[in-house]
Amino acid sequence: MVNGVKQFELEQASFSEFAKAAYKNFNMDYPKFFKMDNLSKLAFLASEIILGSKVKEGEENNIALVFANQSSSLDTDVKYQGSIADKENYFPSPAVFVYTLPNICIGEISIRHKLQSENAFFVFEDFNAEFMTNYADLLLATNKAEKVLCGWVEYYQENYKAILYMVEKQGDLEHNKEIVNTLYNK
Amino acid sequence: MEAKSRLAEVVVKNVYITKTNCVTPLGFDVASNWQALLKGQSGIQRFEKLGMLESFYASVVDSDKIDTAFASISDKNHFTKLEKMLILALMPLIGQYNITNKTAFVFSTTKGNIGLLEDENNAVEGAHLAVLAKKISSFFGFSTEPIVVSNACVSGVLAIAVAKRMIQTGVYDNAFVVAGDAVSEFVLSGFNSFQAMSEAPCKPYDEERNGVTLGEAAAAVYLTSRETEVRPGAVKVIGDGAINDANHISGPSRTGEGLFRSIESAFAEAGVAKEKLDYISAHGTATLYNDEMEAVAFNRLGINTVSVNSLKAFYGHTLGASGLLETVIAIESARNNQLIASKGFAKMGVSQPISIITKNEEKEINFFLKTASGFGGCNTAVLFEKVV
């Protein structure tokens, strides 16, 4: 959904089917997408839809990325642990290991849009609207960022949810924790 | 969405670090660590056989010593080694200051209790970072929701910036920041798969450096905006920046762009000239690319003549703990006006000139910088001013 309007739907599909279909549906063209782990794919898809219209090619875009979730990179952690659990069948891969950090998904988005800007990844038991709101406000008030893309990107074994929203100094909707919570609960 | 300007006054609020602690192979308090560093002692040792590794070097805290130290403060025993280290690191700070509903608890880690995944009988939930944070915060009776910073190798420095920023919003008056990571087969095999592990104890900035040595540690600091708690020897957090390279997920930018911008951002916020800088506690992991990138960034900024060291050859790379641990030691350097030699360094191994500290020496330190860089293209710089 973008601004409350449904853009794309695929029922009874695995995440990997859903991700591939969404990528095609929005005509994305970014081959690196297929190398990403599920958390990064989820964050990438959601951010692509918002940033497509906000990032000006060839210009400085001071858009901070402030993301959080509950499970960190645990989905890929479990996968990586599986690759070293059996000494007879030991195959640790750097391409998997690098995704055992939750902030990699922010790195992927930064690379995609050349965002050399403030970034941070947090972990909370539940979506923490108050923290996200305050942190984003502070980045704007101190001019450390011109805009802040906030996101909750949770992925663990086929259970997933991504909520992203852009905070700017001017906009249609006031940025406060009540409204942010409403977005999350939609 | 539109942000209201209710935070316009934030810039005037001063935030200080007034108390620190650390738990490492070199000691379970700052004083013992400092004495060991002055003598050039390292926590790095050789270990035999772990997983598929025949042998490796790492800086590991003795489990028996942790158990003994922990038994003297609590009779509970349902804690992992990492949890005990975190509690031991925080304990001396907690006694001195009151925890209120305006006290933040900030926890920095990359992998937390990841070792629990090795035993299939453990519930995967046990490896949740927020669960670990709650366990530590409940032990001490914090009432606010823990803020977990998990941003690869910059987490420990970023946690200081996050705590300071959140105090500046006015939501909190003060904050306890604790950081920790343990050595596990998970991270050892991972760095090894990247061929990023050094065969000998790591040698930051040296021409023969060839990778990291991993380590484990816990560190803690107390941040406050209450001027009445500030004494000489405290440090003021005067600027910070945490800016991405937007270049590669597993390698730093060749131009050091993210680090360059992070440091620029910290100086701009502080309104301090770079000429004032007395000391840089750098990241210095001893990988070819990281150390080279830092040298490039420092040169671009014109701070390449400032005394710089890496503490990685003393403690190994302690991941989410490193930035906080190294800040604790940098604060000690400032308090004592004493530079510590950058262990493991013999001959310049980066292409741009930087001023590596080659022997312990006295020097007045008023302004100092802590930097870190990590996977995902992240970088963080925090600038400090000593209170005299």
Chai-1 contact restraints between the chains, C-beta under 6 A:
chainA,res_idxA,chainB,res_idxB,connection_type,confidence,min_distance_angstrom,max_distance_angstrom,comment,restraint_id
A,S72,B,L129,contact,1.0,0.0,6.0,A-B,restraint_1
A,S72,B,S150,contact,1.0,0.0,6.0,A-B,restraint_2
A,Q81,B,L117,contact,1.0,0.0,6.0,A-B,restraint_3
A,I84,B,S189,contact,1.0,0.0,6.0,A-B,restraint_4
A,Y90,B,M52,contact,1.0,0.0,6.0,A-B,restraint_5
A,P92,B,S189,contact,1.0,0.0,6.0,A-B,restraint_6
A,P92,B,S193,contact,1.0,0.0,6.0,A-B,restraint_7
A,P94,B,S193,contact,1.0,0.0,6.0,A-B,restraint_8
A,P94,B,F194,contact,1.0,0.0,6.0,A-B,restraint_9
A,F97,B,G190,contact,1.0,0.0,6.0,A-B,restraint_10
A,F97,B,S193,contact,1.0,0.0,6.0,A-B,restraint_11
A,V98,B,I249,contact,1.0,0.0,6.0,A-B,restraint_12
A,V98,B,S250,contact,1.0,0.0,6.0,A-B,restraint_13
A,L101,B,A152,contact,1.0,0.0,6.0,A-B,restraint_14
A,L101,B,F375,contact,1.0,0.0,6.0,A-B,restraint_15
A,P102,B,S150,contact,1.0,0.0,6.0,A-B,restraint_16
A,N103,B,N151,contact,1.0,0.0,6.0,A-B,restraint_17
A,N103,B,A152,contact,1.0,0.0,6.0,A-B,restraint_18
A,N103,B,G376,contact,1.0,0.0,6.0,A-B,restraint_19
A,N103,B,C378,contact,1.0,0.0,6.0,A-B,restraint_20
A,I104,B,I249,contact,1.0,0.0,6.0,A-B,restraint_21
A,I104,B,G376,contact,1.0,0.0,6.0,A-B,restraint_22
A,G107,B,I249,contact,1.0,0.0,6.0,A-B,restraint_23
A,G107,B,G376,contact,1.0,0.0,6.0,A-B,restraint_24
A,G107,B,G377,contact,1.0,0.0,6.0,A-B,restraint_25
A,S110,B,N244,contact,1.0,0.0,6.0,A-B,restraint_26
A,S110,B,A246,contact,1.0,0.0,6.0,A-B,restraint_27
A,I111,B,A246,contact,1.0,0.0,6.0,A-B,restraint_28
A,K114,B,A246,contact,1.0,0.0,6.0,A-B,restraint_29
A,L115,B,A246,contact,1.0,0.0,6.0,A-B,restraint_30
A,Q116,B,A246,contact,1.0,0.0,6.0,A-B,restraint_31
A,Q116,B,E257,contact,1.0,0.0,6.0,A-B,restraint_32
A,E118,B,A242,contact,1.0,0.0,6.0,A-B,restraint_33
A,E118,B,I243,contact,1.0,0.0,6.0,A-B,restraint_34
A,N119,B,N244,contact,1.0,0.0,6.0,A-B,restraint_35
A,A120,B,N151,contact,1.0,0.0,6.0,A-B,restraint_36
A,F121,B,S150,contact,1.0,0.0,6.0,A-B,restraint_37
A,F121,B,N151,contact,1.0,0.0,6.0,A-B,restraint_38
A,V123,B,L129,contact,1.0,0.0,6.0,A-B,restraint_39
A,V123,B,A130,contact,1.0,0.0,6.0,A-B,restraint_40
A,V123,B,V148,contact,1.0,0.0,6.0,A-B,restraint_41
A,V123,B,S150,contact,1.0,0.0,6.0,A-B,restraint_42
A,F124,B,A130,contact,1.0,0.0,6.0,A-B,restraint_43
A,E125,B,A130,contact,1.0,0.0,6.0,A-B,restraint_44
A,N134,B,T169,contact,1.0,0.0,6.0,A-B,restraint_45
A,N134,B,V171,contact,1.0,0.0,6.0,A-B,restraint_46
A,D137,B,A3,contact,1.0,0.0,6.0,A-B,restraint_47
A,D137,B,L7,contact,1.0,0.0,6.0,A-B,restraint_48
A,L138,B,L7,contact,1.0,0.0,6.0,A-B,restraint_49
A,L138,B,R165,contact,1.0,0.0,6.0,A-B,restraint_50
A,L138,B,T169,contact,1.0,0.0,6.0,A-B,restraint_51
A,L140,B,A3,contact,1.0,0.0,6.0,A-B,restraint_52
A,A141,B,L7,contact,1.0,0.0,6.0,A-B,restraint_53
A,A141,B,V10,contact,1.0,0.0,6.0,A-B,restraint_54
A,V167,B,M1,contact,1.0,0.0,6.0,A-B,restraint_55
A,V167,B,A3,contact,1.0,0.0,6.0,A-B,restraint_56
A,Q170,B,E2,contact,1.0,0.0,6.0,A-B,restraint_57
A,G171,B,M1,contact,1.0,0.0,6.0,A-B,restraint_58
A,G171,B,E2,contact,1.0,0.0,6.0,A-B,restraint_59
A,L173,B,M1,contact,1.0,0.0,6.0,A-B,restraint_60
A,E174,B,E2,contact,1.0,0.0,6.0,A-B,restraint_61
A,H175,B,M1,contact,1.0,0.0,6.0,A-B,restraint_62
A,H175,B,E2,contact,1.0,0.0,6.0,A-B,restraint_63
A,H175,B,A3,contact,1.0,0.0,6.0,A-B,restraint_64
